[in-house]
Amino acid sequence: MKKLVSFLLVAALAVTLSACATTKSGGAAKVKCPACGYEFDTPADN
C-alpha cells in the first residue's frame, strides 16, 4: 500500500512539474514570476 501511495505522489509531482515546463509552438517558454504573478515569454533558443 505504501508503494502505491509513493508512486501516485511521484506521478502527480512529475505531471505538475512537466506542466510548468511546457513550451508554445514557437519554442518560447512562458514564465510566471512567483513573487508578483507577471507572465512573460522567454526568447526561443535557436
N, C-alpha and C positions, 0 to 999 in steps of 0.2 A: 504494500500500500504506500509506503514511504517513497519507493522508487517511482511510482506513478505520479505522486504529487510533485516530486522533484522534476520529473520530465515535463509535466504540464507547466510548471513555473519557468523552466528554461525555455520552453517553446513560446510562452507568452512574452518573455523578455526578448527573444530573438525577433518576434513579429513586431514588437514595439520599436526596437532599435532599427529594424530594416525600414519601417515606415518613416523614420527620421532621415534616412539616407537616400530616399528616392530622388531621382532627377527628372526634370522635364524632358520633352522630346528634343529640345535644342541642346541638351547636355549641361545646362547650367543648374546648379543646385539651389534650392530655395532655403534660406537660412532665417531663423527667427531668434531674435535676441531674447534670452531668458529674463533679463532684467526689465526691459521696457516693452517687449512684445512687438517691436518693429520687425517687419518681414522684408527681406531683400534678396535679390538674385546675385549669386556669385558669377564671375566671368567663367566661361567654359574653357577648359584646358585643351589645347589642340596639339 
